Amino acid sequence: MKLNLKRPLIVFDLETTGLDLVSDRVIQLSYIKIFPDGKEEREDLLVNPGKSIPLEVTVLTGITNEQVASAPTFAEQSAHLAQAFGGSDLAGFNSNHFDIPMLAEEFLRAGVDFDFSKVNLIDAQVIFHKMEKRNLAAAYKFYCGRKMEDDFEAHRADQDAEATYRVLLGELERYSPENEEEPERQLPNDMDYLAAFSRMNDNVDFAGRIVWMPVLDKDGKPVLNEKKEVMKQECFNFGKYKGMPVLDVLRRDPGYYSWMLAADFTNHTKQVLTRIRLKEFNSRTGQ
């Protein structure tokens, strides 16, 4: 099956020193860039994380400290990656939960303001879990008809990205209108739809510290817009202001903004908070 693309799609995977978005770093980034005309480009990059790779990660991935010692840092490769990824939709396996937030942190640490809100984020794992509820190896067996260990070396970003690409193609093939009779189980070959289908939560930032919540009237009922849709606003999802609108909190407690910027939150959370604050400031000043 050929993907129906309006713009390039990048299927990517990361290997990292761990799972902490604040303290861990990327050690390998691999991607496949598929263009609307069907052309494909692949790149596999080792990344010097600037810190030691834990032994358990080396055992899992086969990537050693010696291998990444002479590799460029993410910051040194960030301009190239921003150019390669710019204007493309992004897809991965469990990517909306981990790979996208980690990539966002690495870009921000490198001083690159990559706007993920401008592209579709498609998570093949979410599609798979909603349709079949299993992991990548089972997805590969289910959609590609082969055992993943027969075709790939486990826990390598280049291999996992390749397997994820094949799974995504298999998902679209299996749930196409031509092959799936039940309308509720059909998946259109459309990146906008797949991005919406991949979305699992109402997070505003990737870490889920700020979420979209309904705007309520004085009686506590959701307010509807002219399209009869529930209006939503950014609200804090933690701490003493949990459930309260971000703008209300910043007006009531201006120091909370400074506290969050200085505290141990992800760079993306701080970036989102700043954008909300600037949007309010610009609306008041008429800019």
C-alpha positions in Angstrom: 0.0 0.0 0.0 1.2 3.5 -0.8 0.6 6.1 1.8 -1.8 8.9 0.8 0.3 12.0 1.8 -0.3 15.7 1.5 3.2 16.3 2.8 6.2 14.2 3.8 5.8 11.7 6.6 8.7 10.8 8.9 8.6 7.5 10.7 11.2 7.6 13.4 12.5 5.9 16.6 14.8 6.9 19.4 17.1 5.0 21.7 17.9 6.9 24.9 19.9 6.7 28.1 16.7 6.2 30.0 13.1 7.3 30.3 13.3 10.5 32.2 12.5 13.4 29.9 14.4 15.9 32.0 17.7 14.1 32.7 18.0 11.4 30.0 19.3 11.9 26.4 19.1 10.4 22.9 21.8 8.0 21.9 20.4 6.9 18.5 17.8 8.5 16.1 16.7 6.8 13.0 14.0 7.8 10.5 12.4 7.0 7.2 11.1 10.0 5.3 8.3 9.2 2.9 7.4 11.8 0.3 4.0 12.3 -1.4 5.4 10.9 -4.6 6.4 7.7 -2.9 10.2 8.4 -2.7 11.8 7.3 0.6 14.9 8.5 2.4 16.5 6.9 5.4 19.0 8.1 8.0 20.5 6.4 11.1 22.3 8.6 13.5 24.3 7.9 16.6 24.2 10.7 19.2 26.7 11.6 21.9 24.5 12.1 25.0 27.2 13.9 27.0 26.7 11.4 29.8 27.4 7.7 30.4 25.1 5.1 28.9 23.9 2.8 31.7 24.9 -0.8 31.4 21.3 -2.0 31.2 20.7 0.3 28.2 23.9 -1.0 26.5 22.7 -4.6 27.1 19.3 -3.7 25.7 20.4 -1.7 22.6 23.9 -2.9 21.9 25.0 0.8 21.9 28.2 1.4 24.0 29.8 4.5 25.3 32.7 3.9 23.0 30.4 3.9 19.9 28.9 7.3 20.8 32.1 8.9 22.1 33.0 10.3 18.6 29.5 10.9 17.5 28.1 14.5 17.3 25.9 15.7 20.1 22.2 16.3 19.5 22.8 20.0 19.5 25.4 19.6 16.8 22.9 17.7 14.7 19.8 19.7 15.6 19.9 22.1 12.6 20.1 19.2 10.2 17.3 17.3 12.0 15.1 20.4 12.2 15.5 20.9 8.5 14.8 17.2 7.7 11.8 17.0 10.0 10.4 20.5 9.2 7.1 20.5 7.3 6.6 16.7 7.7 4.1 14.8 9.7 5.7 12.5 12.3 4.9 8.8 13.1 6.3 6.3 15.5 5.5 3.5 17.9 4.6 4.8 21.3 5.9 8.1 19.9 3.2 10.4 21.3 3.9 9.2 24.8 7.7 9.1 24.7 9.6 9.8 21.5 7.9 13.1 20.6 8.3 14.5 24.1 11.9 13.4 24.3 12.6 14.9 20.8 10.9 18.1 21.8 13.2 18.3 24.9 16.3 17.7 22.9 15.4 20.4 20.4 14.7 22.9 23.1 17.9 22.1 24.9 19.7 22.8 21.6 17.9 26.2 21.3 15.6 25.0 18.4 12.0 26.0 18.7 10.5 23.2 16.6 6.7 23.7 16.6 5.1 20.3 16.9 1.6 21.8 16.9 2.0 22.5 13.2 2.3 18.8 12.1 0.3 15.7 12.6 1.6 13.2 15.2 0.7 9.7 14.3 1.3 6.9 16.8 1.1 3.4 15.3 1.0 1.9 18.8 -2.1 3.8 19.7 -3.8 2.7 16.5 -2.7 -0.8 17.2 -3.8 -0.8 20.8 -7.2 0.7 19.8 -7.6 -2.0 17.1 -5.8 -5.0 18.6 -4.2 -4.0 21.9 -0.7 -5.6 21.7 2.9 -4.6 21.4 5.3 -4.0 18.4 6.4 -7.6 18.0 2.8 -8.8 18.0 1.8 -6.0 15.7 4.5 -7.0 13.2 3.4 -10.6 13.4 -0.3 -9.6 13.1 0.0 -7.1 10.2 3.1 -8.4 8.4 2.6 -12.1 8.9 6.2 -12.7 10.1 8.0 -12.9 13.4 9.8 -9.7 14.1 12.9 -11.5 15.5 13.3 -13.3 12.1 13.5 -10.0 10.3 15.1 -7.6 12.7 17.5 -7.2 15.6 15.6 -6.1 18.7 15.9 -2.7 20.4 17.8 -0.9 17.5 16.2 2.4 16.5 16.8 1.8 12.7 15.3 -1.7 12.9 12.3 -0.6 15.1 11.6 2.3 12.8 11.6 0.0 9.8 9.3 -2.4 11.5 7.0 0.4 12.6 6.8 1.7 9.0 5.7 -1.8 7.8 3.2 -2.1 10.7 1.6 1.3 9.7 1.3 0.2 6.1 -0.2 -3.1 7.3 -2.7 -1.3 9.5 -3.9 0.9 6.7 -4.1 -2.1 4.4 -6.0 -4.3 6.9 -8.5 -1.6 7.9 -9.0 -0.1 4.4 -12.6 0.1 3.2 -11.7 -2.5 0.6 -10.7 -5.1 3.2 -12.8 -4.2 6.2 -16.6 -4.5 5.9 -17.5 -3.0 9.3 -17.5 0.9 8.9 -16.5 1.5 12.5 -13.3 -0.5 12.0 -12.3 1.2 8.8 -9.3 3.5 8.8 -8.9 6.1 6.0 -5.5 6.6 4.4 -5.4 10.1 5.7 -2.7 11.6 8.0 -5.1 14.2 9.6 -7.5 11.4 10.6 -4.7 9.1 11.8 -3.2 11.9 14.0 -6.6 12.5 15.6 -7.2 8.8 16.0 -3.7 8.5 17.7 -4.5 11.1 20.3 -5.0 9.5 23.7 -5.5 12.5 26.0 -6.2 16.2 26.3 -2.6 17.2 27.1 -1.5 20.7 26.1 2.1 19.9 26.9 3.6 16.5 26.3 4.2 15.8 30.0 0.5 16.4 30.8 1.1 19.1 33.4 -1.4 21.4 31.5 -4.5 19.9 29.9 -7.6 21.0 28.0 -10.7 21.1 30.2 -14.3 22.3 29.4 -15.2 25.9 30.0 -18.0 25.9 32.5 -20.8 28.5 33.1 -21.9 29.8 36.4 -24.1 26.6 36.9 -21.1 24.3 36.2 -22.4 23.3 32.8 -20.0 23.1 29.7 -20.2 26.1 27.5 -20.8 25.4 23.8 -19.5 27.4 20.8 -21.5 28.3 17.7 -20.9 24.8 16.3 -22.4 23.3 19.4 -19.0 22.0 20.5 -17.8 22.1 24.1 -15.4 25.0 24.5 -12.1 24.1 26.3 -9.4 26.0 28.1 -5.9 25.2 29.4 -5.9 24.1 33.0 -3.3 22.9 35.4 -3.2 19.1 36.0 -1.1 19.0 39.2 -0.5 20.6 42.5 -2.6 23.1 44.5 -4.1 24.6 41.3 -5.1 21.3 39.7 -8.2 21.7 37.6 -8.0 25.5 37.6 -7.6 27.6 34.3 -4.0 28.6 33.7 -4.8 32.2 32.9 -6.9 32.5 36.1 -4.0 31.2 38.2 -1.4 33.5 36.5 -3.7 36.5 37.1 -4.3 35.5 40.8 -0.8 34.3 41.5 1.8 35.9 39.1 4.7 34.4 41.0 3.5 30.9 40.1 4.8 31.4 36.6 8.3 32.3 37.8 8.2 29.3 40.2 7.4 26.9 37.4 10.2 28.3 35.1 12.7 27.8 37.9 11.4 24.3 39.0 12.1 20.9 37.6 9.5 20.8 34.8 10.3 19.8 31.2 11.3 22.5 28.8 8.2 21.9 26.7 5.9 22.4 29.7 7.7 25.8 30.4 7.5 26.7 26.7 3.7 26.0 26.6 3.2 27.9 29.8 5.1 30.9 28.3 3.0 30.8 25.1 -0.2 30.8 27.1 1.1 33.8 29.1 2.2 35.7 26.0 -1.1 35.0 24.2 -2.9 36.6 27.1 -0.5 39.6 27.2 -0.9 40.1 23.4 -4.7 40.0 23.6 -4.7 42.6 26.3 -2.3 44.9 24.4 -4.0 44.4 21.1 -0.9 42.9 19.4 
